[in-house]
Amino acid sequence: VIDATSNWISVKDRNFRYILANRGFADSLGKFSEDILGKHDLEIGFSEELVFGNLNKKISGWRCDDTKVLLGETTNNHYDVMTGTDGSRRIYDTQKVPLRNSEGSIIGIVSIGIDVTERRLEKLQLRESQQFLKLILDTIPLHVYWKDCNSIFLGCNTNFAQVAGITSPEDIVGKNYYYLPWEIQEAEYYRQCDRIVVDSGKSILGIVESQLQASGNRAWMETSKVPLHDAEGKIIGILSTSQD
């Protein structure tokens, strides 16, 4: 059963020597399972930093986790980075639990590692994409902001946050027009335009409207509003851009 999975499954005794290693674990090291048995982590090629940790980098190491398991704890390490025999680096989500005999005494450490490299890379790529998008939004000379169908803000760029008197774009999430420095009649007009976009599903472009900004200055803005759709085509909000 354990050789049928590509995940890592291994067992160590109380002296931290391997007494079981499945095929997925052995293959990732370029070894046969028999070559691993009876040896500890350093002897099969893992680095000292991985095994014993690094105080300067605040890395605890496997031996620390193994010791906790022998005391009855269960440990989780969501970011174990391993270098394979081909030089590739893989990321494993690892759990360790005590192995007990029939009397309940702890006689070893069971480790299960799931390869999450692709999942982690997808998250990293998504985060990089979001950071790149934020850079663009904060660089263009426009006010950009988006709301749900009830005109509740979901986000904005730095330019809009500044004229709205918001410390950072994140602080606008969950607020509506009435929280911002606009006059009541301005807020009502903005909401009416939002409602038209949501109900009709069509964009409104080139609206010229006044705006009392956080600085106390009154500006004339040219605003465009377009509907935001989800993957099924349902309208979930409004994206607005404005320029002075």
Number of C-alpha atoms within 10 A of each C-alpha: 5 13 14 9 13 16 21 23 23 24 23 24 19 16 14 18 18 22 18 18 22 22 21 20 23 20 15 18 19 12 14 15 19 12 11 22 17 15 15 18 19 12 11 15 11 14 14 13 14 18 19 17 17 13 10 6 8 8 14 15 17 19 15 13 21 27 15 17 21 22 10 16 13 16 16 15 13 14 15 18 14 17 15 13 13 9 8 8 11 17 20 20 18 20 17 24 22 23 20 15 10 6 6 8 12 18 16 23 28 21 20 17 22 17 18 18 16 11 11 15 12 12 12 12 12 12 12 12 12 12 12 12 12 14 13 12 18 18 12 12 12 17 22 22 23 22 23 19 19 14 21 18 21 20 21 25 23 24 19 23 22 16 18 21 14 16 11 14 19 15 14 23 14 13 15 16 18 13 10 19 19 20 15 12 10 17 17 14 13 15 18 13 16 25 17 15 22 23 11 10 16 12 19 16 13 14 13 14 15 15 20 17 18 16 11 11 9 12 13 13 17 15 19 18 23 19 25 21 13 9 6 6 8 11 18 14 24 26 20 21 19 20 16 14
